[in-house]
């Protein structure tokens, strides 16, 4: 966010607050309120969009990955248990 804010401030002559707002809209994949005016600003914003959205996705995966991994493991264990019980019932018939 800092690199993006400073970059948009320098390249597009935005105020620091507008540059921060612009970058927060890009980082959260909502889209900026207006397109940059200069070619350099457009290239920089495009580059920062890939970097910032990727960073957000990676951070969420890092934070919530263990939870979803455990949830997946519990689901697989229950499925295997139900399959085993179903096979036992079928054998009794």
Buried (B, 14 or more C-beta within 10 A) or exposed (E): BEEBBBBBBEBBEBEEEBBBBBBBBBBEEEEBEEEBEEEEBBEBBEEBBEBBBEEEEEEEEEEEEEEEEEEEEEEEEEEEEEEEEEEEEEEEE
